[in-house]
């Protein structure tokens, strides 16, 4: 992912959904919902994604894992 690029690919979105949402998450089955949302849905999804990413970073830090700089940059852009 290019840090200067504001958009995420479908594969990147799917990875984030699966990694942070868990198997019980109904959104994990359909990344297309993130690709064509209404403006209101897009805003809500962006907030939700940012919160999930922040929780994921906290979990990584709790496990003493290195947090990729690209992930921190993405969170900052959201």
C-alpha positions in Angstrom: 0.0 0.0 0.0 1.3 3.4 -0.9 1.2 5.6 2.2 0.4 8.6 -0.1 -2.5 6.9 -1.7 -5.8 7.7 0.1 -7.7 4.7 -1.1 -7.3 1.0 -0.1 -7.5 -1.9 -2.5 -10.2 -4.5 -2.1 -7.6 -7.0 -0.9 -6.3 -4.6 1.8 -9.9 -3.9 3.0 -10.6 -7.7 3.1 -7.4 -8.3 5.1 -8.3 -5.6 7.6 -11.8 -6.8 7.9 -10.8 -10.4 8.5 -7.8 -9.5 10.8 -9.7 -7.0 13.0 -13.3 -8.2 12.7 -13.0 -11.8 13.6 -14.9 -14.7 12.0 -18.2 -13.8 13.6 -18.2 -10.4 12.0 -20.8 -10.3 9.3 -18.8 -7.8 7.3 -15.9 -10.2 7.0 -17.8 -12.0 4.2 -18.3 -8.9 2.0 -15.6 -6.2 1.4 -17.8 -4.8 -1.4 -19.9 -3.1 1.3 -16.9 -0.9 2.0 -16.3 -0.1 -1.7 -19.6 1.5 -2.6 -21.2 3.0 0.5 -23.5 6.0 0.7 -21.8 9.1 2.2 -23.4 8.5 5.6 -22.4 4.8 5.5 -18.9 5.8 4.4 -18.5 8.1 7.4 -19.8 5.4 9.8 -17.6 2.8 8.3 -14.6 5.0 8.5 -15.1 5.6 12.2 -15.7 1.9 12.8 -12.6 1.0 10.8 -10.5 3.5 12.7 -11.7 2.2 16.1 -11.0 -1.4 15.0 -7.5 -0.5 13.8 -6.8 1.3 17.1 -7.9 -1.8 19.0 -5.8 -4.0 16.8 -2.7 -1.8 17.5 -3.4 -1.9 21.2 -3.6 -5.7 21.1 -0.4 -5.9 19.1 1.4 -3.7 21.6 0.0 -5.8 24.5 1.6 -8.8 22.8 4.9 -6.8 22.4 4.5 -7.1 18.6 6.0 -4.4 16.3 3.3 -2.2 14.9 3.9 -1.4 11.2 4.4 2.3 10.5 2.1 2.0 7.5 -0.7 0.9 9.9 -0.1 3.9 12.1 -0.1 6.2 9.1 -3.4 4.7 7.9 -5.0 5.3 11.3 -3.8 8.8 11.3 -5.3 9.5 7.8 -8.6 8.2 8.9 
